[in-house]
Amino acid sequence: FVSETAAALCLSAGYRDAGDRMWQGLTLLFALVPCALVQLSLVFIHRDVSRDRPLVLLLHLLQLGPLV
């Protein structure tokens, strides 16, 4: 999960250096929107199960939620 996001960000930087703004935007869109959706769904799942909510929310914001 983390490596896929890192690869998408590197690819987006490559598109930026090449001057392809459309492909850079699409790469960022298809990389960051699924991350946000996964994090939101996991926050709602952990909301009912977990007792330490601020820590779980922080881990999700740091993109470590799937590892929890």
N, C-alpha and C positions, 0 to 999 in steps of 0.2 A: 504494500500500500504506500509506504513512505518512498520507496524507490521509484514507484510509478509516477508519483507526483514530482519527485526530483528530476526524473527523466523528461517529463513534460515541460518543466521550467527551463531545463537546459535546451531543449528543442525550441522553445519559445525565444530564448535568448539568441539562438542561432538564426532564427527567422528575423529577429530584430536587426542583427548585424548584417544580414543579407538585404534588408530593406523591404521585406514582405510583411507589410502591416496586416493584411487580411489573414494570412496564415498564422501570424503571431496571435491575433485576437481570437481566432477559432481554437487554437491550441490552448490558450488560457481559459477560454470558455468551457471547453470540454474537459479540462483538467480540474478546474476549481468548482464548477457547479456540482459535479458528483461528490466532491469532498464535502461541500457544505450540506448536501442532502444526507449523506451518510452520517455526518456529525449530528445533525438535527434529529435524525431517527434514533441514533444511539443515546442521545441525551434524554429523549422521551422514554426509552426503554430503561435506562439506568435510574430515571427519576422515581420509578415505582419500586425498584429493587434495592437501590443503594441508600445508605444512611449518611455517607460523607459526600453530600452533593456539591459543595464548592470545589473539592479536590477533583471530582469526576468532571465537572464543567471545565476546570482549568486544563485537565488532560485532553479533553475534547478540543478545546480551543488551540492547544499546541499540536493537534493532529495525532495525538497518541491514544485517542479513544479506542480504536480497533484493537490495540494491544492490551487494553484492560480486559 
